[in-house]
Amino acid sequence: MKTLYLIRHATAEDGSSSSMFRDFDRDLISSGIIEAARMATYMSSKSYKIDLIVSSKANRAFGTAKIMAEQWKMDVDEIQLDDNIYGGGPRAYLAALNKLEEDVSSVVMVGHNPDISFFGEYLTRDDTGGQMKKAGVLILTFTDLKWAEISNKSGSVKAYHDPKNILEENEVND
């Protein structure tokens, strides 16, 4: 079984009000850093196993990936950066996924909306509404497939978590 964790980057600087920097260069803000760390801690508490992290090169996505890798005690230098994920559409995510080595059984892909949400829908035909929340994690599983064989409607949704619903879950369990 293969497991794919699709993660939308955490909250970043607002790029709409300033032309001082490119969208690609937007950094995480303090609330985004907290969101990324909270989601990584939550995923650790659920014993989700991560073999590899693939991230967009955009600052906010790579920043999210770094925070999560640090929380999971993974080597930040081993995060694979993909040039095509930023702005490449769902096909870029699929291309990155299809070229993974078979010794990887679980991978995190950190990217951007709406593409990452649409990619999740493409793989499962489960309607995420194109609206994964910032720092949201969509967990997909694939049975009896190699990474290169994964395509349209080949996966199943295992779970979806975002910073708000894990807080609500924790409040219910307290």
C-alpha angles and dihedrals in degrees: 000000000000123000125203122192110197109198126186112214117262125253114306140182115298106256097182097077099049136051091191092103140021121259088244090061098053111128130211116267123220094270089051092052089052092047093051093047092046093051092047091050091048092050090050090051089056090051093238107174118225122192100172142008121213116187143179111251092235111118096242094050095044089045090054091048092049094051091049093046090051091050090050092047091242124146107262089207089064094062107117112226117208119203093202103053094078104079094345096113127224091310090065091054091048092049091051091048095046093056096054119123115255093236087071109087099172130031137180117214115194116198150123142292138278091022098052092050092047089049090055090050091048092053095047109014084227107137110242086169091236087274114107106167121243108281088011118151122212111192117205130181131203123198124210095350133121116225089252090057097053113112145124115358093351098121140065128220110243098176147329124218133176132176093262098049094047089053090050090048091051091049091053091050095048 
